Amino acid sequence: MSVTGENHAHVSTYLKYALVLVASAAVLVLLLPSETGSPEEAQARRDGRTVITYWDRTQGFEHEIHKELIAEFNRSQDRIFVRALQMGWRIEKLLTAISSGAPPDLCSLESSALASLAYQGCFMDLTDWMEQYSYLQTDLFFPHTLDSVAIDGRVFAIPSMNDSYCLLWNKALFRKAGLDPERGPQTLRELEEYAVKLTSVDGSGLQTIGFLPWVPWDLTHMWGTLFGGDWYDKAVGLSTAGEDPSILASLAWQGSWQKDASDPNPPPYALDPDLIEAFFAGSMGGGAYMSANNPFYTGRIAMTVEGEWQSTFIPKYAPNLDWGIGPIPQPEGAPPRGYSPGCVAEGIPVSSRHPEEAKEFLRWFYAPRAEGASSPAGDYCYLIHNVPTRRNEATEERFMGDPKFRVFVEQLLTKEVVPQALTPATWMMVDDIARARELVLFDHVAPEDAAMQVQEKANAELKRVRRLLERTAQ
Amino acid sequence: MSPGEKRNLRNGLLFASPYLVGAIFLTIYPFAASLYFSLTQYNAIAAPVWVGFENYVDLFTRDAQFWKALGNTMYFTVFSVPLSLALSIGLAVLLNMNIPARSVFRTIFFLPTIVPLVAIAVLWLWIFNPESGLVNSTLFTLGITNAPGWIADPEWAKPSFILMSLWGVGTAVVIFLAGLTDVPRSLYESADIDGAGPFVKFRHITLPMITPTILFNLVMGLINSFQYFTEVYIMTAGTGRPADSLLFYALYLYQNAFSYLRMGYASALAWLLFLVILASTSLVLVSSKRWVYYHGE
């Protein structure tokens, strides 16, 4: 090789090294964390404010409204900046974040998701801190919301949003069937009779369904409690569903709404399963619920169990619908009960890096803006049409002034509410309770056996988890 | 070992280190850890507690859903894998013919496999929508009023997913196409001289000659269908409903691990799935001696 050739070889080698170095540097630059967040957050960081991360369970317009309130807090601050991220309602992300030691500083979550994590000691006990503030006294909250977030009287997250269920009916269909449109069914018998009158079938199938207990979605937990039953016995700390006559009656009653080929005398309100399937195949699929095609809005379902959010949805999707509202009928002799599955609550993970700042935000969120004025928490519920979790806020004129919303609130104010029990196995029980109805309806399992499956599985899991908790505590 | 050999060994290990580090920390360690966790009660937060074979005993003796999930997955595998194989062989043979715009068709059939699984799931949610979906709208137009509820109906849910799985045969088609180009032309020429028709040539030349490709696609199909997860997770919102008809094994495993915080139990489920896949692929490989023909044998 000539000298010039060697020089060329050196040059090309250096060029290769240089290229490798540049490429490596580019990769490293790409790997560096970029500055994230909004311009406001960037400014807050430059100003030396503590930025805390808030995982918001809500999505869509609810999250947007939440963000506006959080922006109000951020504007009022020179010390803290809350960065809100919408994370959805499922537990998985929170679980992995907590177990990997990098949880958010603050999060909102379903009470059913809180249960398993709170028992593992993942959330801060806020009881003593709450007692310092008049507006966070536990007796202000609806008892069932506290039941959903407390273990042995200790509160692990502060309830912020709350649902209430009622029976809604289509007044036009009531008139057509010769029923009083201003008076809904008062008893379970009346509900069944009304359903018969309101259901219409012709040669092409079901035209209108009077009522079905599992529409718009599974309500097995609710029916069990409205029948006077308890899926979980707090005193014993175990599920007693399989031995509770009211739970068994509620499952049998739900099953009675669908004709069973082996039953020669089905009740008059029972519908043929093929007709039900064809009805939903033809008129309601995934996604239709939040649309003008919702069968309740289109008059194809006459009576339905729904929550307070319908007071926003109906004007939005079906502004011409003439609808009535009343308490959900219960069997004779059952204790008067309203229904709320639990609540959404605000909690601080134990390994939060900025717990004091998170508390400061919570204090602002629940505190009245001025003497006698509303709190951001109350405003939030008002703006998204949810029932506030504190009774003094739920009874404000802006909520009770709406005659329909008032009925939703009254159910929680005047009746006992049994939410999903806060146990280490809540999430599993919620799934299994819904499965019990499907076992009865689709697999023709006897209600006693379906409920016993819930009980045995829940109790086995509760015992397993408690054993683990005892061992890890030692 | 001479200094040169030592240097070579060091350099060799250094060059292989990206793989070694990845294999140790991302494959071998999790593999071993999951075996250990499967023998513990573990919730991903507190330290695991040793329980021996309790998780496995519970799975076999107390857990009805485990059997349901296993049954659903078996059902799906038994129908989906052979149907996918038949369809992909058929498509590959058609796309191997001298037809106009052949490469365009090949691209079209391969396209679904590059669509993200989440997008596929959302697309099929719409296709199977009982009211406004493509399938039922077409059936309604044809005068069929009692169309199935598809994924909303326990009886139709699994067949719906089997139908959907056939949409993703593009990868297998490409592999079969490669296999088909490997079949010696001389065999077809000899058959032509003997007066063999297209079916006889397919049955006695094409099919035997692509058996190694069939074996590969069969094994991959088995593994993938036993681990079927993403689409069913998205299309049932992680529930496996209605009536557990779509509770696939991997979904049940996920529910236990991340919804119910039963990571130990989920690890036991994972190890049983591993054994099921190992057994079924071993069975296929052992049987392949009887039906797979390799060139030159």
Interface residues (C-beta under 8 A of the other chain):
Chain A: R90 I91 E92 L95 T96 I98 S99 S116 L117 Q120 G121 C122 S204 G205 D274 E277 A278 F280 A281 G282 S283 M284 G285 G286 G287 A288 N293 A425 W427 M428 D431 A434 R435 E438 L439 L441 F442 D443 Q453 A460 E461 R464 V465 R467 L468 L469 R471 T472
Chain B: Q41 N43 A44 I45 A46 A47 V49 D58 R62 A64 L125 N129 P130 E131 S132 G133 N136 F140 T145 N146 A147 P148 G149 W150 A152 D153 P154 G238 T239 R241 P242 A243 D244 Q255 F258 S259 Y260 L261 R262
